[in-house]
Amino acid sequence: MPNSSSFSASTQDGTYPRPQLVRRHWHDLSGEWEFEHDDSNTGISSGWAAGTTSFSKRILVPFPPESTRSGIGDTGFHPVVWYRRTLTPADIAASGWTGGDDRVLIHFGAVDYRASVWAGDRLLGTHEGGQTPFSFDVTEQARTGEDFVLVVRAEDDPHDVSQPRGKQDWLEEPHVIWYHRSTGIWQRVWLEAVPATSVRRIAWRTDVPGGTVSLDVELSSRPVDEVSVRVELSYRGKPLGTHQVFSSQPRFTMTSALAHQANGQAYENLLWSPAHPRLLDARVVLMDRAGNVLDEIWSYLGLRSVGEAGGHFLLNDRPFYVRSVLEQGFWPDSLYTAPDSQAIQDEIQLIKDLGFNSARLHEKVEDPRFLYWADRLGLLIWGEIGSTFEFSPTAVQRVTREWMSVVERDISHPSIVTWVPVNESWGVQHISHDPAQQHFVQALYHLTKALDPTRSVVSNDGWEHTESDLLTIHDYTTTHDGLKANYANAEAVEGLVEGVGPAGRRLTTLPTGASGKPVMVSEFGGVTYAPNSPIVTWGYSTVDSPEDFADRVGGLFSALQTSPVLAGFCYTQLTDTMQEANGLTDENRKPKLPVEVIRAIVTNGAKETHDNVVDEGEMILPQWQPGPVASAAVGS
């Protein structure tokens, strides 16, 4: 890791697993692990947790065992799997650990669905939730100076429909819009050395009108003596200001004023948008009362605001027409897990090259590195969780707990502008006439707004909305004329809202649920063109030639682009995914038409946003002179 004077979290290479809380040292544990299926669920009684039993297979972590890239490639029902790896003193040293009071943590990006982890035959802990990260302390094992065995047991019942599972099929073979499962470890595993008192979590919040940046800080424990946190903000190497607070609390918030933002004629020069994805760098230093550095991390943030007014979606207080594409996030050889960091960067760039300014992450919580590249390259993101398939007390508890963790993990990414806790009434299939299900979705909306009041929240994307900031509609009408008629004017949309929507579902469950909301068609298209597919494909409509594909897709786009009512759209979908071959590209990300042709279709007639800013290359920031650091006491 470069030294503090040269490192910029916003311009890293995208390999660090947690891009907004970066430390100097870390050690990737990706690679070959031992592996075993446990279909009879006898591993615990057989003593596998002790780490003394070798497993018969080898798997390439972090790829799920159903994927061919993992080296296993077994897509059958395997509800319990085990992993084993020996950690050596060299692994520990590579994490940056030098002994003393410092700690060594092992981080798991995501393990689907329930994980138990042992080290040196001692249970480190358990975690439930297949889409969110967790960590355990392995310092005591590291102190021995000897090899020790790490064992992971993952339980992912393919028939438990109360688990948030998204597009992972409950049938053995994929069908219609559901795909192969991704069991067990599917995101990075890594070691990190941290001080005894360290920064566990940070969360950025920006106030564009107030010209301030707030940082929520959570420490690893309550400090014995008062500590201070110093935040240094900069843009492209030019300092923007420094703020410092003192606290004896394990959690506190500090707010920094950006002097540059006081100039109302120049404040937009630092704002983040797809056209200008400007990221501010932050160095966060934790110190003891004497000024000795306890912990040092690097982060980044983006200044931007999100809102709705007059039927428009607003970005930085300006109407912004959303051109979005549905991103399933599945890969042909690696399923839930992207092949590598470069593939993630290329995916974001491909979406932008095709003319989209937004992506709706569908039924999946993406790798944080995906959000990093969306932040850095400039792509709006709708964040969504994988759904359950039933409504029950267990499902309610699981969705609520995991959704809170999702929002907590991703709240600082400027690219995320909309949260989607429920899609198409999945898990609440009877919401139209079940008050309990209505209360649950309404509660998720308000819970999300309580956790994050700065973003739009879609209560139930597609239909049967409760309270919602956007009225989103799924409409797979297959003809230009039919689709255009549905959104020709306000009266046409009002007719849909007051009657039955395109999918034969009510659009809202509340009498005033659509009043004054921006309206978006958040799924449309679904045109299948896969002439050389070796499998039977599926889509909402099918064409037989590239010319027909261009005509059909172009007609559907233009039907929505000419609507005076819509605030945006989301096309289904970016890539072919297994049998669902309705992508603009095949499963290997090869566009089915020339990129410039798709881009012309996507952007033709769309309402563009215009940032009132000078080009980045011409940006002039005021000269910042070192002076007294702004400081305050918090909770002392």
Buried (B, 14 or more C-beta within 10 A) or exposed (E): BEEEEEBBBBEBEBBBBBBBBBBBBBBBBBEEBBBBBBEEEEBEEEEBBEBEBEBEBEBBBBBBBBBBBBBBEBBEBBBBBBBBBEBEBEBBBBBBBEEEEBBBBBBBBBBBBBBBBBBBBBEBEEBBBBBBBBBBBBBBBBEEEEBBBBBBBBBBBBEBBBBBBBBBBBEEEBBEBBBBBBBBBBBBBBBBBBBBBBBBBBBBBBBBEEBBBBBBBBBBEEBEEBBBBBBBBBBBEBBBBBBBBBBBBBBBBBBBBBEBBEEEEBBBBBBBBBBBBBBBBBBBBBBBEEEEEBBBBBBBBBBBBBBBEEBBBBBBBBBBBBBBBBBBBBBBBBBBBBBBBEBBBBBBEBBBBBBBBBBBBBBBBBBBBBBBBBBBBBBBBBBBBBBBBBBEEEBBEBBBBBBBBBBBBBBBBBBBBBBBBBBBBBBBBEBBEBEEBBEBBBBBBEBBBEBBEBBBBBBBBBBBBBBBBBBBBBBBBBEBEEBBEBBBEEEBBEEBBEEEBBBEBBBBBBEEBBEEBBBBBBBBBBBBBBEEBEEEBBBBBBBEEBEEBBEBBBBBBBBBBBBEBBBBBBBBBBBBBBBBBBBBBBBEBEBBBEBEBBBBBBBEEBBEBEBEBEEEEEBEBEEBEEEEEBEEEBEE
